[in-house]
Amino acid sequence: MAGGFGGAGVLHERAQQYESRITWYFIFTVIVAALGGSLFGYDLGVSGGVTSMDDFLKEFFPKIYRRKQLHLNETDYCKYDNQILTLFTSSLYFAGLISTFGASYVTRNKGRKASIIVGSISFFLGAILNAFAKNITMLIFGRIFLGIGIGFGNQAVPLYLSEMAPAKHRGAVNQLFQLTTCLGILVANLINYFTAKIHPWGWRLSLGLAAVPAVLMFVGGLFLPETPNSLVEQGRLEEGRMILEKVRGTTKVDAEFADLLDASNAARAVKHPFRNLLARKNRPQLVIGALGIPAFQQLTGMNSILFYAPVIFQSLGFGSGASLYSSIFTSGALVIAALISMLWVDKFGRRAFFLEAGTEMICCLVNSGSNEAHFSSLICICILTGLFNILQVALAITLALKFGQGEVLPKGIGIFLVIVLCVFVLAYGRSWGPLGWLVPSELFPLETRSAGQSVVVCVNLFFTALIAQCFLASLCHLRYGIFLLFAGLIVIMSCFIFFLLPETKQVPIEEIYLLFQKHWYWKRIVGDGEQVEPSGKTGAVV
C-alpha cells in the first residue's frame, strides 16, 4: 500500500513509457564497471589471511608470533590482540572515508568513469608498496593508497551500475558489485591458502597480487562510456541521449531522457550538494541511505568475520592451514548468497531480503524465537529459523564453556562452528551485503547523488575501520558477548528497515522520491518536496 510500510503503490509519472532491452554493449559496460568490487573484495579477503601467516608475523609483529606459538592449537580469545596489527587493516578504511569526499567532486564534475580510473591507479600503487614493504611504515602507506582506491571505486561503481541499469533489472545489475566483491574475497582466500606454503615471501605475493584487479579495472575503465545521467548533468545532452539509446537498445527513450533532463535541471540549480542533503525533502535519503544502512551494514558483525576469518579460526584452535581452508568455505558461501540475491531481489524486493535474512542472522547469533509475520508464506524460512534456534543453544554453550580456557578444540565442535558461520554468511550475503550498496545508490535524486554516495561510503568505511580496529580487542575482553552484541544490533536494524524503508524494486531511479511522498511516516516530513528552509529558499534549491 502506498501509505503503508512498503510504499509499493506509488504511481510512476513517465515510468510506464520507458522502453529497453538487454544488449551486448550494456552487458559489457556493467561487467567491466563491476570489476571495481573485486578491489574491495580482494582486500577484505587477503588482510585476515596475511595477518595469520607466520612469516608475516615474524617480520613485522614478532611478539604476536611468539604468543601464537605458545597456544598454537588452543582456544585463546587474545592471541591477536594488538592495536598496531589491527591498524594494518583499519588504516585502509580510514584513508577511504577521507578520500571519498574528493571522489565526490570528481564523480560529479568529471564523471563516474574518471573516479573509477583514479581509484584503480591508487589501488595499484598501494599493492606495489605493500608487496615490497620493508617496515610497518611502508605497510601503512601502502594501505593508505589502497584505501584511496577503494574510496573512489566504492563511490563511483554503485552509482555507475544503478544509472546504467533499466529500472526492472536495477537490483540484479547493481548487485554485480557485491558479486565481484564476494569473488574477490574467495580468490584472495584461495591465494592465501597456497601462498601460506611459500616461505618466507608468500605473504608478499598475496599482497602484491592486488595489483591484478587494479590493472583490469584501469584497462576496462578506459573503454567504458560515461553514464547518460552524468553526461546530461554535465550539459553534454546529445552524447547523453546517444549513450542512453545504446545501452537501452532502442531509440524510443524520450520519456526516460525527459526525466534525466528534469533531474539535471534540478541538479544544476544546486550549488552546494552536501548542504542540500540536509534539506527536509532529502531527509529520508539522508537518514536511511546516507547514515542508517551503511552504518548498520557494518554493525551486523559480518566484516569482522571477513577481516579476521583465519584469525578467528586460529583463535578457536584451528591450525594455520585449517583456518585458511575454513575461511574459503565462508567466502564460498558469500558468493552463493550473492548469486541468490541477484536472481531474486527484483522479484521479491529489497525489504523482503533485509527482513528475512535478518531473522536468520539473529538466530545464528542468539537463541531467538521471533519470526517475521510478513513472510509467513515462506514455510521453509520458518523451518530453517527453528533449526537455527536449536543450533544456537549448542553454540552458546560452546562459546561460554570452551573458549578462552586453553583447551584444544574438538574436531566436531570446530566443524559445527564453521557450519554456523557459513549459515550466517549466507544470510548476510543475500541481504545487508549487496543491499547495503544497492539501496543507497538508488535513493538519492541526481542533484545530491554524488554527495550522498560520498556520505554513504564515508559512513560505511568509518564503521568498517572502527570494527576492524576494535574487533580483536573486543573479542579478547567481551569473548562470546561480542556476538550477542551484534545480534542485538541486528534486531534494531531490522526494525529500522521494517518501519522506514519503502520498497524500491522496479521503480525508475529518477522517480524514487515519489515513494517518500506516499510513505506513512516520511510524507509528514517531505510533503510535496518543496518545503521552505530556514534560509527562505525552498527545499529544492540550496
C-alpha positions, 0 to 999 in steps of 0.5 A, spaced: 500 500 500 502 506 498 501 509 505 503 503 508 510 500 510 512 498 503 510 504 499 509 499 493 503 503 490 506 509 488 504 511 481 510 512 476 509 519 472 513 517 465 515 510 468 510 506 464 513 509 457 520 507 458 522 502 453 529 497 453 532 491 452 538 487 454 544 488 449 551 486 448 554 493 449 550 494 456 552 487 458 559 489 457 559 496 460 556 493 467 561 487 467 567 491 466 564 497 471 563 491 476 570 489 476 571 495 481 568 490 487 573 485 486 578 491 489 574 491 495 573 484 495 580 482 494 582 486 500 577 484 505 579 477 503 587 477 503 588 482 510 585 476 515 589 471 511 596 475 511 595 477 518 595 469 520 601 467 516 607 466 520 612 469 516 608 475 516 608 475 523 615 474 524 617 480 520 613 485 522 609 483 529 614 478 532 611 478 539 604 476 536 608 470 533 611 468 539 604 468 543 601 464 537 606 459 538 605 458 545 597 456 544 598 454 537 592 449 537 588 452 543 582 456 544 585 463 546 580 469 545 587 474 545 592 471 541 591 477 536 590 482 540 594 488 538 592 495 536 598 496 531 596 489 527 589 491 527 591 498 524 594 494 518 587 493 516 583 499 519 588 504 516 585 502 509 578 504 511 580 510 514 584 513 508 577 511 504 572 515 508 577 521 507 578 520 500 571 519 498 569 526 499 574 528 493 571 522 489 565 526 490 567 532 486 570 528 481 564 523 480 560 529 479 564 534 475 568 529 471 564 523 471 563 516 474 568 513 469 574 518 471 573 516 479 573 509 477 580 510 473 583 514 479 581 509 484 584 503 480 591 507 479 591 508 487 589 501 488 595 499 484 600 503 487 598 501 494 599 493 492 606 495 489 608 498 496 605 493 500 608 487 496 615 490 497 614 493 504 620 493 508 617 496 515 610 497 518 611 504 515 611 502 508 605 497 510 601 503 512 602 507 506 601 502 502 594 501 505 593 508 505 593 508 497 589 502 497 584 505 501 584 511 496 582 506 491 577 503 494 574 510 496 573 512 489 571 505 486 566 504 492 563 511 490 563 511 483 561 503 481 554 503 485 552 509 482 555 507 475 551 500 475 544 503 478 544 509 472 546 504 467 541 499 469 533 499 466 529 500 472 526 492 472 533 489 472 536 495 477 537 490 483 540 484 479 545 489 475 547 493 481 548 487 485 554 485 480 558 489 485 557 485 491 558 479 486 565 481 484 566 483 491 564 476 494 569 473 488 574 477 490 574 475 497 574 467 495 580 468 490 584 472 495 582 466 500 584 461 495 591 465 494 592 465 501 591 458 502 597 456 497 601 462 498 601 460 506 606 454 503 611 459 500 616 461 505 618 466 507 615 471 501 608 468 500 605 473 504 608 478 499 605 475 493 598 475 496 599 482 497 602 484 491 597 480 487 592 486 488 595 489 483 591 484 478 584 487 479 587 494 479 590 493 472 583 490 469 579 495 472 584 501 469 584 497 462 576 496 462 575 503 465 578 506 459 573 503 454 567 504 458 562 510 456 560 515 461 553 514 464 547 518 460 545 521 467 552 524 468 553 526 461 546 530 461 548 533 468 554 535 465 550 539 459 553 534 454 545 532 452 546 529 445 552 524 447 547 523 453 541 521 449 546 517 444 549 513 450 542 512 453 539 509 446 545 504 446 545 501 452 537 501 452 537 498 445 532 502 442 531 509 440 524 510 443 527 513 450 524 520 450 520 519 456 526 516 460 531 522 457 525 527 459 526 525 466 534 525 466 533 532 463 528 534 469 533 531 474 539 535 471 535 541 471 534 540 478 541 538 479 544 544 476 540 549 480 544 546 486 550 549 488 552 546 494 550 538 494 552 536 501 548 542 504 542 540 500 542 533 503 540 536 509 534 539 506 527 536 509 525 533 502 532 529 502 531 527 509 529 520 508 535 519 503 539 522 508 537 518 514 536 511 511 541 511 505 546 516 507 547 514 515 542 508 517 544 502 512 551 503 511 552 504 518 548 498 520 551 494 514 557 494 518 554 493 525 551 486 523 558 483 525 559 480 518 566 484 516 569 482 522 568 475 520 571 477 513 577 481 516 579 476 521 576 469 518 583 465 519 584 469 525 578 467 528 579 460 526 586 460 529 583 463 535 578 457 536 584 452 535 584 451 528 591 450 525 594 455 520 592 451 514 585 449 517 583 456 518 585 458 511 581 452 508 575 454 513 575 461 511 574 459 503 568 455 505 565 462 508 567 466 502 564 460 498 558 461 501 558 469 500 558 468 493 552 463 493 548 468 497 550 473 492 548 469 486 541 468 490 540 475 491 541 477 484 536 472 481 531 474 486 531 481 489 527 484 483 522 479 484 521 479 491 524 486 493 529 489 497 525 489 504 523 482 503 531 480 503 533 485 509 527 482 513 528 475 512 535 474 512 535 478 518 531 473 522 536 468 520 542 472 522 539 473 529 538 466 530 545 464 528 547 469 533 542 468 539 537 463 541 531 467 538 524 465 537 521 471 533 519 470 526 517 475 521 509 475 520 510 478 513 513 472 510 509 467 513 508 464 506 515 462 506 514 455 510 521 453 509 524 460 512 520 458 518 523 451 518 530 453 517 529 459 523 527 453 528 533 449 526 537 455 527 534 456 534 536 449 536 543 450 533 544 456 537 543 453 544 549 448 542 553 454 540 552 458 546 554 453 550 560 452 546 562 459 546 561 460 554 564 453 556 570 452 551 573 458 549 578 462 552 580 456 557 586 453 553 583 447 551 584 444 544 578 444 540 574 438 538 574 436 531 566 436 531 565 442 535 570 446 530 566 443 524 559 445 527 562 452 528 564 453 521 557 450 519 554 456 523 558 461 520 557 459 513 549 459 515 550 466 517 554 468 511 549 466 507 544 470 510 548 476 510 550 475 503 543 475 500 541 481 504 545 487 508 551 485 503 549 487 496 543 491 499 547 495 503 550 498 496 544 497 492 539 501 496 543 507 497 545 508 490 538 508 488 535 513 493 538 519 492 535 524 486 541 526 481 542 533 484 545 530 491 547 523 488 554 524 488 554 527 495 550 522 498 554 516 495 560 520 498 556 520 505 554 513 504 561 510 503 564 515 508 559 512 513 560 505 511 568 505 511 568 509 518 564 503 521 568 498 517 575 501 520 572 502 527 570 494 527 576 492 524 580 496 529 576 494 535 574 487 533 580 483 536 580 487 542 573 486 543 573 479 542 579 478 547 575 482 553 567 481 551 569 473 548 562 470 546 558 477 548 561 480 542 556 476 538 550 477 542 552 484 541 551 484 534 545 480 534 542 485 538 544 490 533 541 486 528 534 486 531 534 494 531 536 494 524 531 490 522 526 494 525 529 500 522 528 497 515 521 494 517 518 501 519 522 506 514 524 503 508 519 503 502 520 498 497 524 500 491 524 494 486 522 496 479 521 503 480 525 508 475 531 511 479 529 518 477 522 517 480 524 514 487 522 520 491 515 519 489 515 513 494 517 518 500 511 522 498 506 516 499 510 513 505 506 513 512 511 516 516 516 520 511 510 524 507 509 528 514 516 530 513 517 531 505 510 533 503 510 535 496 518 536 496 518 543 496 518 545 503 521 552 505 528 552 509 530 556 514 534 560 509 527 562 505 529 558 499 525 552 498 527 545 499 529 544 492 534 549 491 540 550 496 
